[in-house]
């Protein structure tokens, strides 16, 4: 296990599936969506079509539940050849509303870790998603008091983290990112000379997955549980 730099001043946490459960709700919603359209296609074909439309729409809607709902509606129209009825569209909208109303389920050890690190480092949130939805989740999580800064990013590429580092007025080597996604929370950080800790979640969106061939060449830590962060630092 490689030692984390002693220069760390700021620790950034991803939000969804790092601080609280998120992807599980998307998988449940996809299953509900497929059930609505089973008379038109198989679940596997519906899942594939929805994923393809989601990826295509990222440049328009970004990440989050609202874009996901719009992609579901577009997918329903496409799969049904524009035959889907109003009742089904209403059911899709309700799936989205139910997702937005979900309670915040903190992952094990999160608050314990934040409590331990607070005062020793500047703690921030660096997350993708819809601004209103992420603000709502942070408010409901009761974790806001631990964070010095909240950054809701349209994407998590190297240029986005470079902007964050500039905003924080620190050198990349002084930033440590903790998150569940190798693609969003690890690769770009290593690319700009920052540190990263990967804490996998049991479910990962296909768009966020990275091949073993790529990940095996990277210099980062993988922990089984976020509670291990405290002893590592």
N, C-alpha and C positions, 0 to 999 in steps of 0.2 A: 504494500500500500504506500503510495507516494505521499510525502508530507505536504500539507497545504502551506502556502507562502506565509511567512510571519508578517508580511507587509499589509495584510488584509485590514481595511478600515470599514468597508461597506459589505454587508451580506444581503444579497437580493434573493427573495423567495418567489418562485412561481406560485400562482394561486390554485388554479384548477388541478386537482389530483396530486397536489403537493401539500397544500394546507387543508383542503377539503375534497370530498367526493364530487366528481363531476361527470366523467366519461361514462360511468355506469348508467346515468340518467339518459344519455344520448343513445346508448345501446338499447335501453328499454323503449325509448321513443321510436327507434328504427323498427323494432319488433311490432309495436302497435301500428305503425304506418304501413308495414308490409301486410298486416292482417286486413287492413282496410281495402287493399288492392288485389287480394288473392284471386279474384275472379278474372283479372286481366293477365297476371303473370305469376311465376313462382317466386318464393321469398328470395332465393338467391339472385335471380335476375333483377328483382326490385332493389335489393341491397346494392348491387353493382351499379344500377342506373342512378340511384340516389347519390352514391359516392362520386360518380363521374360528374354529376350536375353540381354537387357541393364544391368540388375542386375548381370547376369552370367558373363558379360564381364568387369565389374568394376575392377576386379582383374588384367585384362590385359591392359585396356586402361585408367582406371581412369575416372575422370569426365570431361565433356566438349563436345564441338560440334564435334570434330574429332572422339571421341569414339562413339558418338551418330550416326554419319554417317556410321561408320563401322557396328554398330549394325543394322541400317536400311537395309544395303545391305545384311547382313546375314539373317535378317528376310525375306526380299524379296525372297531370294533363297530358304529358308525353306518353306515359304507359297506357293510358286509357284512350289514346287518340282523341283527346278533348271531349270524351264522353262522361268523365267523372261528374257526379252530381253535386248539388249545393250542400247536401247533408254531409258528404265526405269531406268537402273543403272545410266545412264548419268543424268536423271532427279533427282535422289536421290542425286547425287554429287552436283548438282546445288542448291538443297534445303540447303545443308550444306554451300555452298559458300555464298548464300543469307543471311543465319544466321550470318556468320562471318562479313558480310558487313553492318549489321544493324547499324543505328546511335545509339549513346548512349543517352538514355532518362533518365535523372536524376529524382529520385523520389522527390516529393514535400517536400521542407524544408531541403534537404540534405546539400546544400552548406551553408545555413544559420546556421545550427547546427555546421558544421565544423569550420566556421568562428568564431563562438562564443566560441568554446572549445579550439581552437588553442592558444597555449601559456599558458593555464591553466593546460593542460594535454599533455602527449606524445600521439599522435594519430597514429595508425597504421591500416593497412588493413590485415585481416586474412581471406583468402578465399580459397575455393577449385576450381579446374578446371585446364585447360590446361595453362601452363606458358605463352606461346606466345600469346594466346587469351586474357588472363587476363591482360597482360602487354599492349596489344593493346587497350583494353577497358579503362584501367586507363589513358593511354596517351590521348585518345580521350575525356575522361570525363572532362579534365582540372582540376582535383582534386588533382593531384600529389603533388602540393606545400603544401598541408595541412598535408601530412603524413610523419612521421619520418622513417617509415619502412614498407615494403610490404612483406607479407609472403603468397606465393601461396603454399597451403598444398595439399598433395596427398590424405589426409583424415582428418577428424575432430573428432578424438576419444580422450579420456583422455590422452593417451600417446603422441599424436601430440601436444596438448596444453601444456603438461608438458615440451616438448622440446622447445616450444615457450617461455614459462616462463623462462626457463634456459638461453635461448639465450638473452632474454631481461634483465637478471640478476635482477629479481624482485621476490617477494614472490607472490604466487597465489592470496592472498587477496588484492594485489595492482593492479590486472587486472580486468577490466570490459569489457565484450563482448556484442556487440549490433548486433542482426541479426534477420532474419525472420524465421529461422528453429529451432524448439525446439530440434530436434534430433542432429543437428550439432552445433548450436550456444548457446544452453542453458544447456542441460543435462550434457555434458562432462565438462563444466565450473564449474557447481555446484559440480560435482564429484571430482574435484581437489581443491575445496575451493575458487574458484574465484566467481565474481559476473556476472550476466547476465541480459540483458534487451531484451525481445522478442517484436519485432515490426512486426506483421504478414503482409504478402503480400496476395493479394486476391486469388492468385493461388499458390498451393504448390505441388511439385512433390510427387507422392505417396510414394516413397522411403524415403522421409524426414518427413513423418507424424508420429505423436505419439498419442497413445490412451489417452482419457481424464482421464482414471484411473491412468495412469502414470504421466501425466502432473499436475494433481490436487494435487499431493503429493510433488511437488517441490517448492522451495522457490526462486521465480524470479518475476520480474516486467513484465507486459504486457502493452504496450502503443498503442494507436490507430494510432499515427503519430509520426515519428521520431523527430518532433519539440518539443514534450513533454520532450525529454531528457534534454534539457537545464534547464527547471524549476525543474526537478527532482534532478539534481545535484546541 
